[in-house]
Amino acid sequence: MSTRTAERADHGTAARAGGRGLDPWLLAAVPVVALTALVVAMVWTGSGAARLAADPGALVRWGLPAAELVHNSALVVVIGALLFAVGIVPSTRRAGRAGTGTDGGNAAPEHPLFTTTLRLAEAAAAVWTVAALAVLVLSYSDVAGVPVGGDGTYTQQLLHYATDIPTGQAQTAIVVTAAVVTTLVFGIRAPLGLLLTLALSCTALVAMALNGHSAGGNDHMGAVNSLGLHLLGVCLWTGGLVVLAWLSPQLSAPDAGTGTLPEGAARGRTAAGPRDRAPIAAVVLRRFSAVAFGAFFLVFLSGTVNAAVRIGSWDQLTSGYGGLVLVKAALTLALGGAGLAHRRWLVPALEAGRLTARRAVWQLVLGELLLMGAVMGIAVALSRTAPPVPEELAPDASPAQILTWYELPPEPTAASWFTTWRVDWLWLAVCLFLALVYLWAFVRVRRRRDSWSVLRTLSWLTGLLALFYITSGGVAVYGRVLFSAHMVEHMALTMVVPIFLVLGSPVSLLLKALEARRDGSRGPREWILRLVHSTFGRIVTHPIFAAVNFAASIVVFYFTPLFHFTLHYHVGHVFMVTHFLITGYLFMLVLIGSDPIPYRPGHMMRLVMLLATMVYHAFVGVALMGSDTLLQASWFGNTGRDWGRSAIEDQQFGGALMWGIGEFPTVVVAVVVAVLWALAGGKENRRVDRQADRTDDAELKAYNDMMARLAERDDRAARR
């Protein structure tokens, strides 16, 4: 952490020198547009009309959507401001690279852009906390059908809603998260602390996604995942636009300074000055445009998926809900077109000096923000409008649907394992993102005529394809109702997918492709190096930790209440997949990886670790095979299956699969370790031979001379 008092005078001077950028107070036009769109949409759909029964009053009917709009807007600004602080604007005035070591001890003065960004985050976080509390209170009144205040039991019932009802619990969690984030943004200035605060603020999006219409839809998991991705894209895109508008006076100031350009952009520069430097406005706009470009596709595609879940047929697009969806989609496409135009023409013109910073910021921000305000207003109106597809389970829902949110799949056959699909949109997005980033880095490295193995690229893509199948294919579908399929999913996530991903060496490729920044900000390269060299990185990649984590996770998962949590809760399922994937990746990284880690054991020790974990897994598998106690009987015993083995027989079969399937990847890894050992030995022999050639076998001759002297001394001693 660092203090800001020394920078206040500097910051004020820079702000006054900012000249005539986009007046930040013109941002007031955005909530006006958003509120107007909200009112028009609610009047159109009738969601603001008085209820025939249990009407909470006009204050709640109209106040709750307005409070949700303020809440969402404040959250968007908090996330956007923290994003700018950790990766877009310079944090210090210090020239050269941003530090990659510890965060403490940095005496360099804060950059005015960084200070202004965090002041905006502080104000937005305070508003977010108050608005989240207002949403909690008004939501209770809306659900209970009573005005705010009500009778003497209002406070008691509100407390019950906030602590015992799932919807109220989620809203209470958002209030607590907002309060903690507010406290942190007022006190933290270290980049790592701000990154963790950004991650904490994003957890509110999880609660919002679980609380949305889609939580009760036909495709529960897909709808929640798509809504969460949609909210994340909106926050990154809209929040960045608001921050740009707020920073515009300083960005357009004559003495705003310069920033580091990527290599490709630097080659195309014709303006005076160093080729890798450009006005700070151009640098900030270029960095944000890359984020906005990805956020647009995330918002539009996830919104399309989410709308498809809530709208069951084409004719339902003519309903009030469907009409709002169409209007929102049209505005989103217009925003994407404007962003593409800015990325193609406006930012390059600013970098080349053909456009002033003031005009560039005006053109980029003002129109997009007004459109985005209308989109947010319509989005809140959508959340207050009942979708055409019912959100409640049917009265005759099957046991499998009540438990798993889905109908029971057909009896598995050899073909159905590959023809049965239920796309997990979260992991599809993760796989696509990782594939695109890797291919971008691969192309960038090859264009620089640097070397990178095509086999590594194919290995990485194969791992991602396997991950997509494991999370969306037949294994995932049957894993919800069969313990044996769940075990296959677990084993594939820990022992199959990580092998291909680790052999792809993504960290080494990214470090080759990414350029270091020299303007006081931290980019992806700086954050990667910070993670690799951090204490946390040294701990999780240590061989002992990686092996114990890999072996113990299976016992902790299957024989504790954590198994119940992962089956019954969507967040638990996502946690399970993430944990098993990372656990397997770290273990394989220690055994067969080539990416940089602080400590990698010798090849013999790697084989010992592999053998130990294999034996441990076999022991657990044998224990499951002989067990007569059904794990999570309330789940696997109540799915209503009328085909296949009994639940306990299927669990015992899962233990056999754990014992048998685990052997194949273990053998593969052992072979890879042996090959690496042989290659390392050959490399060492060639190194010794080259050294001998350079020194004319000086080391060997010295050794022979020493042995000759010893033999001669022994001969003299014997003659005496």
N, C-alpha and C positions, 0 to 999 in steps of 0.2 A: 504494500500500500504506500501511497505517497500523498503529500499534502498539496493543496492547490493555491494556497494564499500567495505564494511568490509569483504566480502567473496572472493574477486578476488584473493588474494594471496593463500588462501586455495584451491580455485578451480584450480589454475594453478598447485599447487603441486600435487593435486590428478590426474590431467590430465597427468602430466609427469610420475606419478607413475603407470599410467594405463597400462604400459607394452605394450604388443603386442596383442591388440584386433584387431578387424576388422578395418583397416585403413579407416576412414571416406571418404577420397578422392577417395577410390575405388568405391564410389557411382557414380563417373563419368561414369562408365561402364553402369549404368542403363539408362541414357538418350541416350547413344550411341545405346544401344539395342532398345530402344523405337523408336528413329529416323529411325533406319534401318528397323524395322517392319513397320513403317508408310510409308516409301518410297516404300518398296516392295508391301504393300497392295494397295497403290494408283496407282502404275504402273500396278498391276494385274487387278484392277477394271477400270482403265482408268480415274479416277476422277481427275488426275492431268494434263490431256491433254488439249490443247488449245481449246477454244470454237469457234464455227463457227461464232457466233455473240456476240457482247458485251463482248469481252475477256478482263479482267483487266490486263493481263500480267502475266508472269511467277512469278514475285515477289509476287503477291497476291495469285496466284494459289497454290504455294508451301509455301509461307511465312505464310499464314493464318493457315494452319494445324500445322505448326511448332510452331506458337505463341499459338495456342490452346493447344498443347501438353505441352508447358512450363507453360501456365496458369493453366491447370488441375493439373500438377505435383506440382506446388507451392501451390495451394489450398489444395491438398492432404496432403502435409507436414505441412501446418498450422494447419489443423484440427487434424492430428495425434499428433503433438507436444502439442497442447492445451489439447488433451485427456490425454496424459501422465502427463502433469503438474497438472491436476485437480484430477486424480484418480489412477495413476499407480506408479509414482516415489515419494519418500518422498519430501516434500517441505522444511522441516527443519531438522536440526541435533538433534532436541530435542527428547529425549526418551519419551516413553509413548504414550498415545492416542493423535491423532490430535484433535485440539479444535473443539468443537461443538457450541461454543457460538459466540461471535463477532469475526470479522476478524482483528480488529485493536489491537494495543498494543502488537503485537507478536515480542519480541526482540530476539527470537532464531535465530541463523545463518542459512542462506539458505543452503540446501544440494547441493553439486556440480552437481548432476544429474539434479536437478531442474533448476539450473542456466544454464547449457549447453542446456537443452531442450528449455528454453525460448529464448536463443540466436539463436538457430536454427529457432524458430518460428518468431523471428524478421526479420531475413534474408529472410526467405521464404515469409513472408507477403509483404516485399518490392518488391520482384520479382513478386509476384502475382499482385500487383497494376500496375506495369509497363506492365506486360503481358496482363492484362485485358484492359488497354488503347490501346495496340497494336491490340488486337482482335477487339475492337470497330472500330478502323480506318480501318483495313484491311477488316472487314466484310462489312463496307459501300462500299468500293471499289469493293468487290466481288459482292454485290447485284446490285450496279449501273453499273457495267461493265466498270469501268474507273480505270486507274492506280492511285497509290498514288500520291497526289499532283494535278493531273488533270489540269483543267483550273482555271480561276479566281474565279469561283463559287464553287470550291471544299469545302472550309471551310464552306461556308454558307449551302451547301447541307448536309455536314456531321453533322452540328449542327441540321438541320431539322430531319435527320435520328435518331440522338441521343435523341431528345426530343419529336418527334411526331409519329414515327413509332414504333409499339409494340416491334419488335425485337430489335431495337436500344434502346428503353427505358429499356428493360430488361438488355441489356449489360451495359448501363449507370449505372443502379442500382448496378450491380456487381462491376463496377469501384469504385463507392462511398463506397460500403460495404468494399471492399478491402482496401481503403484508411483509413476508420475509424478503421478497425481491426488492420492495421499497427500501427496507432497512439496508440491504446489501448495496444498492446502487448509490446510496448516500455515503457509504463508507469505503467502498473498494475502488481502487484505481489500478491495481496490478492486472495485466492482461489475462493471466490464467484465472484469477478470481472473477473477472468479468465474463470469461468464457463459461465458467461453471454457473454463473448467475443467468446467462443466456439459456443454458440447458435447463436450469430450474424453471425459468419462465415458460419454456416450451412444454413443460409437463402439464400446464393448465390446458393446453390444446387437447391432451389425452382425455381429461375430464369432460371437456366440451364435446368431443367426438362421442364419448360413451353416453352423453346425456342428450344427444340429438335425436331427431326423428328416427334415424336409421337404426338406433339401438333395438328397436322392436320390429324391424323389417324382415322380409323373407330371407334375405342374405345378410344375416347379422354381422358376421366377421368381415365380409367384403365391404359392407356399407360403412361400418365403423372405421375400417382402414382407409377407405377412400375419403371419408369426411375428414379424418385426421390429416391426411396428405393435403387435402384441399385447404384446410385452415393454415397449415404450415406455409404453403405457397402464397396464400393471401397475405400473411404476416410479413414474409420476407419482401414481397413486392410492394405492397402498400406502405409498410413501415419505412422502407427505404425511400420511397417518394416523399413522404412527409419529412424525413430527416434532410433530404436534399433541399427541399423548400426552406427549411429552417436554417440551413447552413449557407443559403445562397448569397447573403450579403458578404460573408467572409470568402466564399469561393470566388466571387467576382471582384474582389478587392485587387487593386494594382499590385500590392505587396503580399499577395496570398501565398507566394512561394511555388515550388515545383515538386513533382513526385516522379517515381520511377515508372517507366513504360516497359511493357514486355518487348522482347527482341523483335518480334514481327512488326509491331507498331512503330518501333524505333527506326526500323529500316525504311519505313515509308514517310518519315518526317522530312519536311523541307524547311521548317522554320529555323530561325537562328538559335544557337545554343547547343548544348550537348545532345547527341542523338538519342540517348536513353532517358532524357528528362523532358518533361512537358509541364504546362501550367497545372497546378494542383486540381483545378476544376476538371480538366480533361482526364486526369488520372482517376479521380473519384468517380466521374461519370462512366468511364470505361469499366472500372471494377464493378460498379453497381449494375451496369447494363448486362454483364455476364450473369450476375445473380438473377436479375429480372427476366432474362431470356429463359433460364431454366425454370423459374417460378411460373412463367406464363404457361408452359406446357404442363407443369404439375397441376396448376389451377384448372385449366380447361379439361384435361383428360380425367382428372379425379372428379371434377364436377359432373362430367358426362356419365361416368360410372355411377356416381351417387344418385343422379337423376334417374338413371335406368332402373335402379333398385326401387325407387319411390313411385315411378310411373310404369304401370304394367303393360300398357299398349299405346299404339300411336294415337288413337282417338282421344286418349286422356291428356294429350298435349293441348287440347282445346279447353280444358278445365281452367279454373282460375289459377291453380297451382302450376299447371303446365304452361300457361301463358307467362307467368313470372319466370319460369325456368328458361323459356325462349328469349325473353328480354335480357335476362342476365347473361345468357350465352352470347347474344349478339354484342352486348357491351364488352364482354371479355374478349371477344375476337377483335373488336375495334381497338381495345387497349393493346392487344398483342401486335396488331398492325402498326400502331403508333410507335411501340417500342422497337419493332424491327426497323422502321424508318430511321429512328434516332440512332440505332446502333450502326446502320449502314452508312448514313450520311452526316448526321449532326456531330457525333463524337469525333470521327476523322477530321471534319472541317475545323473543329476546335483545336485538335492536336496540331494541325498544320498551320494554325494561326489565321485561318480564313474567316473565323467567327469569334465574336467576343464571348467571354465567359458569361456575362450577364444575359445575353440573348440566348445562349445555349441552355442555361438553366431555366429560363422562362419557358422556352419551347418544350423542354423535356418534361418539366414538372407540372405546370399549371393545368394544361388540358388533361393529362393523364390522371391527376388527382381529382379533378371534378368528375370525370367518368368513374373513377374508382369509388368516390363518395356515393354516387348513384347505385353502383353495384352493391356496396355494403348495406345501403338502405333496403334494397330489394332482398338481400340475403336475410336480413332480420325479419322482414315481412314473410319470407318463405318459412322461417322457423316458427312463425305464429300461425301458419296455414296448414290445415290437415292435408297430407298427400293422398292421392287417389288409392294407393295400395294400403290396406289396413296395417296398422302397426302392432296389433295384438294377435296373439296366437289364436287359432280357431278353437272352438270348444271341443272338437273331436281330434285335437292334435295328438299325434302318436307319442309314445314314451321317448323315442329317439329324438323327436323334434323338441320336446319339452326339455330334454337334457342337453342336447348338442346344438340346438337352434336349426337343425336340418333334418330332413327325412332320412330314414334308414337306407343306406345304399344297397344295391342288389348283392346277392351272394358273390364273393370274389372268385374270379376265374383267372387263368393265365393272361387272357386278353384284357380283362377289366382293370387290372393293375396299371395298364397303359392307356386305356380309353376313358377311364373315370377321372374327371377333372373338376376342381372347384378353385378357381383362381384366387389366390391370396394377393390382393392388390398392393399391400405393403411390401411384401417380399419381391413381387414383380418389379415394383419401383426401385427397390434396393439393387436388384440384379441388373436392371437396365442402367441405372446410374453408375454402378461400378464398372460395367462393361464399357460404357461410353467414355468414362474417365480414363480407363486403361488404354482403349484404342486411341484416344486423343494423345495421350502421352507417347504411345508407340509411334504414331505418325510423326509427332513432333521430333522425337529422337532420330528417327530414320531420315527426316528431311535435313537434319543437321549433319547427315552422313556419319552418325554415330551408330554403333552396333547394338542390336538387341535381338535375342533369339526368337524366332517365330514359334518354336516349340513351347517356349514359356508363355507366349501369348495364347496359343491353343490350349495349354494347360489351364490358364486362368479362365478362359471362356467355357471350357468344359466343366470346370468347377461351378461356375455360375449357372450353367444349364442344369447341372445336377441339383444345385440348391433350389432352383425354380421348380423342378419336378418334385423334390422332397417336400416342399411347402405347398404345392398346388395340385400335385398329381394324385394317383391312386393311393400312395402311401399316406398322404395327409388325410384323404377322405376316410379311408378305413381306420386310420389311427385314432379317429374320434370314437370308434365303437369296438375296436379290437385291441387288446393289450399287445398281442404279437405284432400287429402293424405299428403300434406306437413304439415298440422296442426297435423295429427296423428303422423307423424314422430317427430315433435317438442315435442308433449306431451309425447311420449314414451321415448325420450331422457332425458327429465327433470323429469319425474314422475314415470316411470316404471323401466327402466334399473338401475338408481341409487339406488333404494331400494335394489335390489339383491346385487349390488356391495358393498354398505355400510355394509350390514349385513355380508359380507365376512370378514370384518376387516383386510384388507391386510397389513396395516402399523404395526399392532400388531404382525401379523405372521412374517413379515420380520424382525422386531426387535428381535424376538425370534430366528430366523434362522441364521441371519447374525452375524458374529463375529467382535468385535472391533479390529481396527488396533492399533499397538503400535510402529510404526516405523516412525511417522511423516507424513504419507500420509493419505488421506481421501478416504475411501471406501464408498460403498453404504449405510452402516449403519450410518456413520458419516454425509453423506449428507442428509439422511432422518431426523436425529435428528436436523441438522442445519435448515432444512425447517420448522419442527414442532415448533421449539423455536424461529424462526425469527420474526421480526416485520411484515413482509408480511404475514406469517402464522397466526399471531394473528389477523390481520385485516380481512383476507378473511374468517376465521372461526368464526368471531364474530357473534353472533346471529342476530344483527341488520343488519350488512352488508349482511349476507347470505340471510336473508328474503327480504331485499330491492332489492338485485341483482336478486333474483329469481322472484319477482313480476314485477319489472320494465323492465326486459330484453324483455318481450313479447311486450311491447309498443315500446321500443326503436328499436326492430327488425322489427316489421311489419309496423310501421307508420313513418319510416324515410328512407332516401336513402340507409340505410344498407341492406334492403330487396332486392333492385335492385342489389347491389354489390354481395350478396350471390347467386343470380340467374344467373347472367351473367358471373361470373368469378369463375374459379375452386378454386383459393385460398379462395375466399369468401365462397364457399360451405364447404370446409374443416374447415374454421373458425367457420361457423355456427354450425356444428356438434360438434366440440370441445367445443365451448362456452356453448351450451345447456347441454352437458354432464357434464361438470365441474360445471356449475351453479347448476344443480340438485343434483350432488354428494355432494357439500358443504352444501346445504340446508338439505338434508337427513342425512348427518353426524352430523349436529347440533341436529336434531330431534331424530334419532334412532341409531346413531353410537356408537361404543364402542372404536374406535381408539382414541389415546390421542390428545386432543386439549386444548388450554389454558383455555377456558371458555365454559361451557355447562350450559344452563339455567335449571331451575327447570321444572318438568313435567307439571305443570299447565301453565307456560309460553310457553312451547312447543306447547301445544294444542291451546293456543291463537294465536301463530304465524301461525299454520297450518290453523286455521279457517279464519284468516285474508287473507292469500294468496288464499285460496279457494274462498272466496267471491270476491276478486279482479279478479281472473281468470274468474269467472262466469260473472262478470260485462263486461269484455272485450268480452267474448263469445256472450253475449246478444247484445252488440253493433255491432258486426260483423253480427249477424243474421238480424238486422234491417237496416243495411247499404245498400244503393243503389249505392255506389261508389266502383268500382272495383279496388282493390289494384294491382299494377303492371299490368295494362291493356295491356301494350305492350308485356307482356310475356304470361299471362294466356289467354288473348283474341286473341292471334295470333298463337296458336299451331296447328290450322287446325283440331281440333277434330270434327268428324262427329258422335260421340256417346256421351251418357250421358247428364247430366244437362248442362245448359248454364254456362258460366264462373261466372256470378254474383250469380246464384243459387248455384253453387258449393261452392262459397265463403261463402254464408250464411249457407250452410250445414256444412262447416268447423267450423263456429262459434258455431253451435249446438253441433258438436263433441267436441269442446273445453270445452263447458259447461258440457256436459254429461260424456265424457270419464274421465275428471279430477276428477270426484266425486269418482270413484272406487279406484284409488290409494290413494286418500285422506282418505277414510274410512279405508283402510288397514294400512296406517301410523298411523292414530288415534288409531286403535286397538293395534298396536305395542307399541305406546307410553303409552297407558293405561296398557298393560301387563308389560312393563318396570317399570312403576310407582308402580304397585302392587308388583313386585319382589323386587324393592328397599325398599318398606315398610316392606315386610316380612324379608328382610335381616337386616334392622335396628332393627326390633323386636327381631330377633335372637341374634343380637349383644348385645342388652340391657339385654336379658335373660342370656346370658353367663356372662356378667359383674355382674349381680345380684347373679349368682351362685358362682362366685369367691369371692365376698365380703359379702356373706350371707345377701343379701338385705340391705347392710349398707345404701345405699342412701334412700331407702324407709323407713327404720327405723328412719333415721335422719329427714326425712320429717314428719313422724308421731310424733316424739318427739317434733318437732317445733310446730306442730299444737296443741299438748296437752298443751304445755307451753302457747301458745296464748289463748287457751280456759280457762286455769286456771287463767291467768291474767284478762281475761274478767269477770270471776266469782268473783274475788276479788273486781274488780271495781264496779260490780253491788251490792255487799253486803254493800259497803260504802254508 
